[in-house]
Structures are given as C-alpha cells and as structure tokens.
C-alpha cells in the first residue's frame, strides 16, 4: 500500500483539508443481546469496533468541491489515512452527511464555500 496521509479512492485530499481538519471517532458495535439487566449490570457483547472520520475542509472553490464530490461519488470508498493507533491504514468506508455554506465574496472576486464537512464511516 503506498504511503498517503489522507486519500479517498486514490485522490489526495490533504490539500483541501483544514488545519486540524480530521477528527477520528472509534465506536463499538454490540450484539443484540448486549445491554443492562434488571439489576443494573451492563453486559457487553462486542462484535466489532469501527472508525468514523469527521472531515473539515479549508475554504473551497466550486471546482474544488466538484473534485471532492467526484472522489466520494461511489457507494463505497477506499480511504487511506494515518490511524492514531495502527499507523498507515486502508479501510472501506462510505460517506455520511455532507454540508457547507457560501461565504461572502473574497477579494479576488470569487465565492468560496466554507465549513465544507463530511463524515467517512467504516463499512
């Protein structure tokens, strides 16, 4: 696997990411029989641990957003990143919700889209 700090379907995404723009969340998936019993004791039955990456981009032009949308258009995505625990990692993920808002006109006369954020969730 080639070393890439952050790519989606072989598109290098680092140039578009805001400083401190990657947030990693780890969550457990429990079997249906997990939960609290009547005595209040929690019974776990973990079947998997998954990762979710919250991505925040720097201000983007419309062309840059189109490139990101093209990279994330498939139903499932190959995401390469540096995992905080295991280092260089590749996972199959899907894209969750995505949002952005239009900024006021920049000095160069071109509109920018700010707070472009999306979630990548491990399959």
N, C-alpha and C positions, 0 to 999 in steps of 0.2 A: 504494500500500500504506500503510495507516495506521501511524503510528509506535507500536509497542508494544515494551516492553523484553523481555517474555517471555510469549508466549501459545501455547496449544495449541487448535486448532480454534475460535479466537476467544474462548476462556476466558482471562482474565487470570490467570496463575499466580503473579505476583510476590508477592501477599500470603501465599502458602503456602510460599515458598522460604526456606530458612535463609540467614542471612548467609553470604556466600561459598559459596552452595549450588549454583552452576553451574560445572562443570568441563568444558572443551572439549578434545576429543582429535581430532587430524587423522591420517588414515591413508591410505596409497596402496593402490590395487588394481592388481596387476600381471597381465599376460597370462600364459597358461600356459607360454610359452617363456622366462620370466624365471627367473633362478637362477644358481648358480655352475657354472662349467665345471670340468673336471678340473684345470686349472692354478690353481684357487682364485679366479679373477677373477669378480666379480659382474657380471651382465648384467641391467640393468633394462629393463622394457618397461611403463612406467606407462600404464594406460588410464583411470584416474580417481583423484581424491582425494576422500575422504568425511569427514564430520564425525560425531562421536558426542558427545552431551551427557550428562554424568552429573549427575542432578538429586538434590539432597538437600533434604528439606523440614524446616521447623521442626516442633516437636511439634504434632500434629493431633488434632482430634476425629474421631469416626466419621463425622459429617456432612461434614466437610471432605475426608476420604478418599473418601467416596462421590462428591463433586463432582469430584475429580481423576480418579477411575476413570471417571466419566461422560465427562469431556473426552477421555480417552485410550482409549475403548472401540472406536473404529473400527480397522480393519486398518491404514489409513494415515492419518497426521495432518498437518495443516498447522501448522507450527511457525514462529513469528515471534520473532526474537531479535536482539540486537546482536552481530554477529560481531566478534571481536577484530581482524580484518584488513579486512573489507569493510564494516563498519557494519551498518545495518539490513538484515536478510536474512529471506527466507522460503524454507523448504525443505519438501519432502515427506519425512516420516520415519515410522518405525514404533517401537513401544515394545518394548524388550527386557525383561529380567528386572526384577522389582519385589519389594521386601522391606520389612518393618517389624517392630517388636516393640512389645509393650504395656509402657507404663511403669507405675509404681505410681500409686495414686490421687493426684490433685492436690488441693490444699487446697479447691477448690470442689466436691470430691466426684465429679468426672467423670474417667474414664480418658482418658489421652492416648496416642497412638501416636507413637513416636519412631523416628528413623532411617529414616523412610519414604524410600526411594531407588528410582529407576528410571533406565533408560537410554533415550535417544532416538537412533536410528541413521538416518542418511540413507539413503534408498532407492537 
